[in-house]
Amino acid sequence: MNPMSWLKHKNFNFLHSTLVKNSAWGVISNILQILFVCVFFAIVARKYSANDFAQFLISTTVYQVIAAFSSMGLGQWFIRQYLLEADKIALTSKFLKTQIGLGLLFYLVNIVLAYILYPDGQIRILCLILGTNIIFDNFINAIRSLNIAEYRQNKTAPILVIDGFLKLIVGCLLFINPFSSVILAILMIVARILTLGLFIKLGSANSITLKLLWNAKISLADLKVLILKNWQFMVIGSISIIYWRLGNLIISKVLNLRNVAEYEIAFRVFSLLLIVPVIASSTIYPRFIKFFNENKIIDLTYFYKDVFLIGSVFSILSYAFLYSFSGLVIPLAFGKGYPGAILCLQQMALSVLFIPTVLLQANLIVAIGLEKRDMWFNIISLLVNVFACLIGLSLFKSLTVVNYSILFSFAIFHILQDALLIRKKLSVLKDCLLFYITLVFIVLLYQYLNGRINSYLLFSSFSVSIVGIALGVKYLQKGRVDLIGKMPEFII
């Protein structure tokens, strides 16, 4: 095929493909779900005292940390294996049954951890109740993995919206008749059970039955082999959650309960902007696998570069929005009782500069069969985060330490990924250096202009400029047709 014709054919071709259709379903549903959940937490923050709210948040954090491990990261393994497996029904039934068993096991771990870390009786009771989410989440996430593998995220989307809406209804009940946080936790579990029922009935395209799960044969030896063979997926799948939840646990032990609430409020707003890269990366992952399995390395490289450019633009605009409008959003949503959350969110926003491309590169690395490398990158960055956080908090009792520790660890993570992709000839040093130099320049420039130009005018003009520059970069890339057919050999 003529090189120019190839570029025209490939240039953003994915915008009209199953990729974007499934990503759109995932993004829209998750945005609505998390919006509902954020409103729920905003109501709870206003209706409970700072201490009661913080206790509820700590209990939620404990179960979420355990839930990060409970699936053993097998969702990513399942998606990759599903595309290769001949007997998909048998694989699916075993996977679902495994996830249920792991959920029960880690629920017990949740209880033990709560009793070890917190002597407070209220926190222990809340952990006991909210911890049952681990069992439900494992099963729900297993069905979501199935839908991703089959490009059927439209089945998942409406149920996620309903799940968030049910939580919102529970929160709204506080306006009618205020009740304790224990009753609130129980009502949340009831809502989660309803969501699970919808996933089984509607979200699985009627492909899952109790008989199918009951007849699935899983021996202890099979389970042991599966986990030992794929344990690196547990590390990869869990650390992304632990990054943020661990920060809350450290804050609860080192700082005060108000800091716990301020950090969580900032994260709730921050998490809204994480939806797009998280959903997009999960949808892109099967496409990476397909290109690699078919040995279409040129297609893989150009697809990766296109998505990397889009992810970079998204991260820059997300940072600019959070930096400019955190002082408006947080008081509007959560009231004026948590002023420390504004600065916390502005500092937290720096991490969004790396997250979209970190997720993209992680999926690329796993797709080409280098999940052990990605696992070690995850471990290294997590250790950097923890040590920087603990050392910093021993010197300065501030949320700033936690936020900058996370930022620094993400930067290390990104650099490690870059080094590997350069070695594998999927990236080049010049592009990586340009990425970092551009980020530093943009952040310094935007912070300088923010206090001198109206926030709305600055953000809108800045957004137009960044998108224009990105389109210009893409146009210049189209002119580099001489590189096609001269791509270096891919190194395994």
C-alpha angles and dihedrals in degrees: 000000000000109000094234091049089050091054093047089050094048100035105115088328088147090068088079097040140093087268095069094037091056093040090051091053091048096045096046094046094045092047091053092043094050092043089056091047092048091052088049091054091044089056092047091048090054097042100046131054118258090256095049091045091050092050090053090049093049091052090049090049094051093055092044092053091051091043088057088065099033097082089049087225090280093138092081091044090050094051092051093044094045091062090056102036121102097198099052096167093057092046092049096049093049091047093051093046090049091053092052091052093048090049091056092047095050092045086066090048088053091056093048092049093049092053092047097048103036128042090184108112094211093056091048093052092048091049090051092053102037091042091074085075086077091070094046094043092053092056094042093049090049090057090046090053089052091052092048091051090051095041090242101128088135085076091056098042104074092044092055089053091050090049091056092044092053090054089050091053090052090052093048089057086073088070090057101043121354114226138175125283089248091062088045090055092049092051090050090055090050088053090049092052090053089051091050090053091053092050092052094045103037111006097062097053088242090292095120123073134167089241091055091052094044093052094048107113115218119165123198088245091054091049092049092051092047094052096041091048094048104026090121088070088061090059093044094046097044105042094066088063096037091056090072103026093050089056090058092049091051091048091051090055100039107028131034133281092257089059088052090056094045093050092048093048090051091048092050090059092040092052091062089069092047092065096080099051093040094052094039092050092050090052093044092052096076089048091055089050092050094051092047096046090050090048092238094148096159090052089047093051096048093044090051092050093049093051092043090057092050091047091051092052091048093050093050094048091046091053092049092050095049093045094050102039108030089100089058102039102048099051090043093053105030104023130246095290096093108052092153089066091070096063090038091057093047090053093043089053090070089071092061087069088073106026101080094050093040089056091046094050092044091056091047092051092049092045092058090052100260098117092133090061090049090048092056091047088054092049094047093049092047091051090049089052095049097044093044090048096048094044092046094048090051087062103031124027096212142117087233089075092055094048096047091045089057091046093050093048092051090051090053090047092052093048092051090051091048092052091053095046091049089052090050090051093242092114138020132228094239093059092047094051091047090053094055096041090050093051093050092047094048094048093049092045094048094047090049093050096041095078094042104046130050107270095232093048092045095049095045095047091042091051093051090049094050093048090047092051091049091052089049091052090050091050091052090049089056089060093057093082092137088077093062111100090017097078112140119251113274112246121218 
